[in-house]
């Protein structure tokens, strides 16, 4: 189910096919490298539409991201999508990174503004000679015809945004700049995703929006991450997870069950597929697939 260079995710979805995709991050050491490739091998048989590899703030993992995406392109059947952010880069540096991706055989890019050094709630300051908006990065990447572009979306308000409507305006601008699809931040209520899609459609934009899924395996960790990116963990979710406090095995099982329920609700609501934040592990995603009856 690979989109290849000649077939976009939008075309795949319009043909009635469903998309599954996975996100990884660049490993920091040898043990992390082994863990990453173990997850890649375990998930490869599910023939995802693409796999994305994140990119550290200010280019901190640039070399590793290029190396990992190159290896995925050359040694697996998977289609890699490399992240790219505006943070800390001039236009010339961004073009240079795109050259590196193209040379590595990577022709799909997730174009992001990226978070300031102080996190997503910190004030945004463009780099001298760089870009201010993700839509500008989308325009830069799509101007080079060898690339296809995805972007980020926010079912709940972006931490620095004044409103949900503003977020929908931003996503619509990225689509008009040439983005072919979007992937959302993690969230826990299907209605938040449905509301985002409705707001974007009201703006005359029909790009596919893939919901981003991260199961709750540890309540404290997911709360910390949620606070950072502006995602609320709903009371009913907290109550279900907290009921298993002191029993990590049953807490994990409840988190997987909740994620599978969310996935079903999203697909029933018309989501064109599911994007899994794997944290470089395969077990949780495979457990969700088992509950959804998704097979290799």
N, C-alpha and C positions, 0 to 999 in steps of 0.2 A: 504494500500500500504506500509506496514511496512517491512523493510528488515529482521528483526528478527536476531537471533544470527546465524542461519544457512544459510542465503541468503545474499550475499553481494550486495552493490549498483551496482557493475559492472555486476553481474548476472541479476539483475532486469532490468538494461538498455539494456543488450544484449537480453533480452526477449522481448524488444520492449516497455517497460513501461517507462513513463515519471516521473521524480522526481520533487516534490516540497518539500522544506524544509525551516525552519525558525530558526533564531538565536535570542537568548535572552541573557541578561546579569544579573548577580546576583544583586538583589535589595539591596539598602543601608538602607532602613527604612520600617516602616509598610505600609506607603502609597505606596511606590514602590513595596512592596510585593503584595498588592491588585491589583495594575496596571498590574503586571506581570501575575498573575493568571487569571485576566480578559482577557488578550490577549491570554493566553494558551487556555482558555475555548472557546473563539471565533474562534480560528484557528483549534482546534482539529477536528471539523467535516470535514475538508478538507483532513483528513487522510494523512498528510505529510509522506514522506519517513523517515525523522528523524527531531528532533529539537536539536540544539546545544546550549550549555550554556557556555559563555565565562569565562575566568579565569584571575583575576587581576594580573598585573605585580608583579613578585616576590612572587606570592602566596597570595597576599593581600586579595583575596576573596575565598581562598581555602575552608574554612568551608562552606560558603554559596553556592558555586558551588556544593559541594558534597551533601548538603542538598536539593538543588533545583533539581538536577538530580535524587536523590533518590526518591523524591516525585513524579516527572514525571514518573519514572519507576513503582512506586507502585500504584499511584492513577489515572493514565490516560492510554489511549490506545496508547500513543505516545512512540516512541523510542528515548531516550535521548542520545546525544553524548556530552561528557564532554571535554572541552578544557584542554590542559596541555602544559606548557611552560618550557623551560630549564632555564629561568631567575631565578637566586637566589637559585637554588636547587642543591644539590649533587645528585649523582646517587642513594644513599640510600634513600634520601628523595623522589625522583621520584618513586622509587619502593613502598615506603610507601603510597604515594598518589594513586598509581594504586591499592594497596590492599584495600584502602578505597572505590574506585570506584567499584571494584569487589564485595565488601561486600554490597554495596548499590544497587546491581543489574544492574550496568551500565557497559556495555561491548563494547562500541564504544567510541573511543578517537580521538579528533582532535589534532594531535601532531604538536606543533609549536616551533620554536626557541624562539620566543617572542622578544619584543623590550627592549633595554637597558633602564635604569631609565630615561635617558635624551631624550627618544623618538627614533623613527626608524632611524633618521639621526645621532644619537650619535654613537660613536665608540663602537663596541661590545667587551666586556671583559668576558670570560667564568668564571663561579663560580669555585673556587677551589674544585676539586673532582666532578665537574659537567660535562656537555656536551657542545660541541662547535657548533654542527650543528643539524638541525632538523632531518636530515637523521639518526643520531645516536639515537635520541629519538624514531624514527620510529622503528629502529632495536630493541631497548629495549622493546618497547610495543609489537611488533609482536612476540618477543621471548616467550611471555606469551600467550599461545594459546587461552585464553578466550577473547582476545580483537581483534577488527577490527579497522583499522586506516585510518583516512582522514588527509589531509595536506592542507596548503595554497598555492595559486598560484597568480601570479601578471601579469595581462594583460599589464599594463604599468610598467616601470622599477621600481624595489624596490628602495627606497631612498638610500640604501647603496650599490647598485649593480653597477658594471661597465658597464653592457650592458643587453639588452633583451636576447641575446644569453646565457649570464651567468645565467640569471634567468631560462631559459629553461633547462640548464644543471643541475641546482640545483633541479628543479622539477623532472627531469628524475632520478636523484640520489635518491630522496625520494621514487619514484615509485619502483625502483629496491631494495630499502631497505625493501619494503613490504607494502607501502601505497596502498590502494585500490581505492581511488578517491581523487580529489582536489576540493577546493572551492576558487574562486577568491576573491580578494579585490573588493570593489565597483569600477565601471568605467562607462563611459557614451557613448562610441562608440562601436558598435558591431564589427567593424573591428579590434579593439584592442584585443578582445577575439578571433576572428578567427585567427589572427596572432599568438597568444600564442599557440593555439591548433596545428597550422601548424608546429611551431618550435618544439613542443614536439613530434609530430608524426614523424618528420624528424629524431629524435633521437631514433626511434624504440620503443617508449613508447605509449601504448594505453589506459592508465587509463582515466576514465571519468573525465571531468573537468566541474564543475557546476559554472555558472556565478553568482556572488554575486550582488544583486540588492538593491540599496538604493535610493528611490525617493527623489527628491529635493523639500522639503517643505519650506525651508528657505535658500535663496541663500548665505547669509553671513555665516551661520553655515556650509553648505556643502563645501564652499570654504575653511574655516578654517580646516575642516577635510581632505579635499583633499590635502592641503598644507602639512599637517602632514604626510600623508601616501604616498604622491607622485602621487596622482591622479589629472589629469588636468580636469577642467570643461571647455569643448570646447566653443569657442566663440559663435557658433550658439545656444548652450544650454543657455548660459548666456543671449543672446539677447532675446530668447523666454521667459525666466523667468523674466528678467528685464523689459520687456514690461508691466508687471503687478505690477510694483513697486508702493507701496501705497495702494494696494488692496490685502490683504493677502488671501482672499477667492479665488480670481481668480488666484493668484500666485500658491496657493496649487493645484488648479485644473489643471493648466498647468504642474506642476511638476508630477502629477499623469499621465497625458496624455503622457508626455515624457517617463516616466518609462514604461508604457504599450507598447509604440512604440518600445522601446529598447527590451523588453521581446519578442515581436513578431519577431523582426529582428533576435534575438538570436536563437529562436526556429526554424525559417525558415533556419538559417545557420547550423542547426544540433546540437545545444546545447542539452544535454540529460535531461535538466530540469532547474529549477530556484531556487536559494537560496536567501531568503529575510532577510535583516538586519532590524528587526522590531523595534528596540529601545524600546522593551517591550510594544509596542502598536499594535493593530490589524487593526485599521481603514484604514491606507494607503494601506496595503497589500490587504485587502478585496476590496478596491476600484479598485486596479489594477486587481484583479481576476475578478471583474465585467466586466471590459473592455475586458479582455481576454476570457470571457465566461467560466470561471472555476467555477464549482459549487461543493457544499459539496457532 
